[in-house]
């Protein structure tokens, strides 16, 4: 039984014990060192790297002609199928030539008349000159004969020129293919009236070989001029290739020429490549990607692109030290090659860098290597 006088002392002791008990429960638990971050590490190696520079290109025919008529008249014949291959000299269109043929025949008849007059004038001139040798004719008559002969000769020359002009009209009334190639869809039908030099009948373009044009920045002109000088002799077959939505065209190309001048508005110069087109896969006007093989300097540093982090326009990797802690290392980047990238400054051969798990790291983080992480052990 507790005496009343000792009750305050008891209550005070109880309060102190209760407070001490609560204090022990709220005290922070002491934590150990932070856990190591699991990552994958690779060792930096210097190697020789090849890659493709890519440029936007457009397919163009080496030869392309818009067919127009040199004479007026109605289309009387079409002798091809739209979109078919044609051969040089193949008849394509005919224009009504009845009037031109009639005028030509009339000019031929007039030429024959003038030739007959020339023959008569020649005989008269010869006779008068023979008589003049014997002083049997007046000198004036001989002069008249010479003048008549010259006039007849000029008449014949004029008639021949007229025949040639009218003959060309007859010839121009039939339109032939100017070279081997593919013809497009006819822009006229039978019975269409054509106007010389204005009515476009069709377009013929060569298709094998075929050209691809692409712009080159002026800072790279020297490189392509050296390629042009070599005429492809020293170039690999894979130096110039084409890509369409990731699919690579099966035939490599050769450089044909670099244009004469730089476009002052774009700072680029047009370069032309030539490609075989035996399967007719390339058509004028197509857009493509020109791939030009390039090589990094020998012994370049190439790393996995996933190792790179970007912060405020600068690039970093996490380099691993001998105690398996990471430190941010600033790097300068070059050309990306698939899932790899060239590092021009910031790393040396033998450095170890994190390639997976980068997002979980910060300066000084302790790392643990994942199983099969393709990592070299720390020295």
Protein Blocks (a to p, Z undefined) as FASTA:
>chain_A
ZZfklmmmmmmmmmmmmmmmmmmmmpccdddddddddddddddddddddddddddddddd
fbdcddddfbecddfbdcbdehiacdehiafbdcdfklmmmmmmmmmmmmmmmmmmmmmm
mmmmmmmmmmmmnopacfklmmmmmmmmmmmmmmmmmmmmmmmmmmmmmmmmpccdfbgc
dddddfbdehiacdehkacfbdcddfbdcdddddddfklmmmmmmmmmnnommpcfklpc
cdeehiacfbdcddfbdcfbdcfklopacddddddfflopacghiacdddddddddehia
cddfklpcceehiacdddddfkopacdddddddddehjaccdfbhpaehiacdfehklmg
cehiacdddehklpacdZZ
